Amino acid sequence: MKSYSLEPIRLLIVAAAGLLTASAHGAVSETIAAGTIDHTDQIGGPTTVMMRTLTIAPGEVLGWHYHPGVGAYTIVKAGTLNVEDGCGEELIYTAGQAFHEPPGRVHRGKNLTGEPVITAQTFLVPAGSPTSVSPGQQLCGTPVEVAECKGAGWQSFTHPRSFFSQGDCEQFVITGR
């Protein structure tokens, strides 16, 4: 009778348990409330309003994403949150600070500390739209201020489109088209 070693199976089980443990510590989103308003001027029609908390585990880096609608209004409840902009800028927010994540601006949150980061967020999006969209990669955009288009700045933007001139970029900021 041939003898088989169970060691490869044991190693596979240990590796799988490690993966399950690692994924169990990922960001946790908890919806506080969501509802629909028949019409808001900010969206120009039916609007979903959603509030949530997001807990980001120590050492976790979220994927690249952006928020449609009016963007996201975020308050850091606990910890230190780094927000890396797709254009290369990185800002740091600590407990008690609030900030606006402009619509269409690709970014990702990072918890570079040993403690959880907890945020509270409010979203206003067209009814039926998601609150976050992942482009699957780092992109620079959407320009928020005309000043970002000045000089060669207009050449940096890749989302939602590239621009053919400084004037084209400025027009996009002014009109949204």
C-alpha positions as CSV (number, residue, x, y, z in Angstrom):
1,M,0.0,0.0,0.0
2,K,1.4,3.4,-1.1
3,S,1.8,6.1,1.6
4,Y,0.7,9.7,0.8
5,S,1.9,12.8,2.7
6,L,-0.8,15.2,3.9
7,E,1.8,18.0,4.2
8,P,0.8,19.7,0.8
9,I,-2.8,19.6,1.8
10,R,-2.0,21.1,5.2
11,L,0.1,23.9,3.6
12,L,-2.8,24.7,1.2
13,I,-5.3,24.9,4.1
14,V,-2.9,27.2,6.1
15,A,-2.4,29.4,3.0
16,A,-6.2,29.6,2.4
17,A,-6.8,30.5,6.0
18,G,-4.2,33.3,5.7
19,L,-6.0,34.7,2.7
20,L,-9.3,34.6,4.4
21,T,-7.9,36.4,7.4
22,A,-6.3,39.0,5.3
23,S,-9.5,39.8,3.3
24,A,-11.5,39.8,6.5
25,H,-9.6,43.0,7.6
26,G,-10.6,45.0,4.5
27,A,-12.5,48.3,4.4
28,V,-16.0,47.9,5.8
29,S,-18.8,50.2,4.4
30,E,-22.0,50.5,6.5
31,T,-24.9,52.4,5.1
32,I,-26.5,54.6,7.8
33,A,-29.4,55.7,5.6
34,A,-30.4,56.2,1.9
35,G,-33.4,57.9,0.3
36,T,-34.5,59.6,-2.8
37,I,-35.5,63.2,-3.3
38,D,-37.8,63.9,-6.3
39,H,-35.6,66.8,-7.5
40,T,-32.5,68.7,-6.4
41,D,-30.9,71.6,-8.1
42,Q,-27.5,70.1,-7.6
43,I,-28.3,67.1,-9.7
44,G,-31.1,68.6,-11.8
45,G,-33.5,65.8,-11.2
46,P,-34.3,62.8,-8.9
47,T,-31.5,62.4,-6.4
48,T,-30.4,59.6,-4.2
49,V,-28.9,60.8,-0.9
50,M,-26.8,58.2,0.9
51,M,-24.9,58.4,4.2
52,R,-22.4,55.8,5.3
53,T,-19.5,55.0,7.6
54,L,-16.3,53.5,6.1
55,T,-13.7,51.8,8.2
56,I,-10.3,51.3,6.6
57,A,-8.0,48.7,8.2
58,P,-4.5,49.5,9.3
59,G,-2.1,49.4,6.3
60,E,-5.0,49.2,3.8
61,V,-4.9,51.1,0.4
62,L,-8.3,51.5,-1.3
63,G,-8.6,51.1,-5.1
64,W,-8.7,54.0,-7.5
65,H,-12.2,55.4,-7.7
66,Y,-14.3,58.6,-8.2
67,H,-17.7,59.8,-7.1
68,P,-20.4,60.9,-9.5
69,G,-23.1,63.4,-8.7
70,V,-21.8,66.1,-6.4
71,G,-18.9,64.0,-5.2
72,A,-18.6,63.0,-1.5
73,Y,-18.6,65.0,1.7
74,T,-16.3,63.2,4.1
75,I,-15.6,63.6,7.9
76,V,-12.7,61.7,9.5
77,K,-14.1,60.4,12.7
78,A,-11.0,58.5,13.9
79,G,-7.5,57.9,12.7
80,T,-5.4,59.5,10.0
81,L,-6.5,59.3,6.3
82,N,-4.2,59.9,3.4
83,V,-6.0,60.7,0.2
84,E,-3.9,60.3,-3.0
85,D,-5.2,62.2,-6.0
86,G,-4.8,60.5,-9.4
87,C,-2.8,63.5,-10.5
88,G,-0.2,62.9,-7.9
89,E,-1.1,65.1,-4.9
90,E,-1.5,63.5,-1.5
91,L,-3.4,65.2,1.4
92,I,-3.6,64.0,5.0
93,Y,-6.7,64.4,7.1
94,T,-7.1,63.6,10.9
95,A,-10.0,63.1,13.2
96,G,-12.4,66.0,13.2
97,Q,-11.4,67.2,9.7
98,A,-14.0,67.4,6.9
99,F,-13.3,67.7,3.2
100,H,-15.1,67.4,-0.2
101,E,-14.1,64.8,-2.8
102,P,-15.0,66.6,-6.1
103,P,-17.1,64.7,-8.6
104,G,-15.1,62.7,-11.2
105,R,-11.8,63.3,-9.5
106,V,-10.0,60.0,-9.3
107,H,-8.4,59.2,-6.0
108,R,-7.8,56.5,-3.3
109,G,-7.8,56.5,0.4
110,K,-4.8,55.0,2.4
111,N,-4.5,54.1,6.0
112,L,-0.7,54.1,6.6
113,T,-1.0,53.8,10.4
114,G,-1.5,50.9,12.8
115,E,-5.0,52.1,13.8
116,P,-8.3,51.9,11.9
117,V,-9.5,55.0,10.1
118,I,-13.2,55.6,10.4
119,T,-15.0,58.1,8.1
120,A,-18.6,59.3,7.7
121,Q,-19.6,60.2,4.2
122,T,-22.6,61.8,2.4
123,F,-23.3,61.3,-1.3
124,L,-25.8,63.0,-3.7
125,V,-26.0,61.2,-7.0
126,P,-28.6,60.9,-9.8
127,A,-31.2,58.4,-8.7
128,G,-30.1,54.9,-9.6
129,S,-26.4,55.8,-9.9
130,P,-23.7,54.3,-7.8
131,T,-21.9,56.4,-5.2
132,S,-18.4,55.2,-6.4
133,V,-17.0,54.2,-9.7
134,S,-13.7,52.4,-10.3
135,P,-11.8,53.1,-13.5
136,G,-9.5,50.2,-12.6
137,Q,-6.4,52.3,-12.7
138,Q,-4.8,55.6,-11.7
139,L,-6.1,58.5,-13.8
140,C,-5.7,62.2,-13.5
141,G,-9.0,64.2,-13.6
142,T,-11.5,65.8,-13.5
143,P,-10.1,69.3,-13.4
144,V,-11.8,71.3,-10.7
145,E,-10.5,74.8,-11.1
146,V,-9.4,76.8,-14.2
147,A,-6.0,77.3,-12.5
148,E,-5.3,73.6,-12.9
149,C,-5.5,74.0,-16.7
150,K,-2.9,76.8,-16.8
151,G,0.5,76.4,-18.3
152,A,1.0,72.7,-19.2
153,G,-1.5,71.6,-16.5
154,W,-4.1,70.8,-19.1
155,Q,-1.9,68.0,-20.5
156,S,-2.0,66.0,-17.3
157,F,-5.7,65.2,-17.3
158,T,-6.8,61.8,-18.6
159,H,-10.3,61.5,-17.0
160,P,-13.0,61.7,-18.2
161,R,-11.0,62.7,-21.3
162,S,-7.8,64.3,-22.4
163,F,-7.8,67.9,-23.5
164,F,-6.3,69.4,-26.8
165,S,-5.5,72.8,-25.3
166,Q,-5.5,74.9,-22.2
167,G,-8.7,76.6,-23.5
168,D,-10.4,73.2,-24.0
169,C,-9.5,72.3,-20.4
170,E,-10.7,75.7,-19.1
171,Q,-14.0,75.4,-21.0
172,F,-14.6,72.0,-19.5
173,V,-14.2,73.4,-16.0
174,I,-16.6,76.3,-16.7
175,T,-19.3,74.3,-18.6
176,G,-18.7,70.7,-17.5
177,R,-18.4,69.7,-21.2
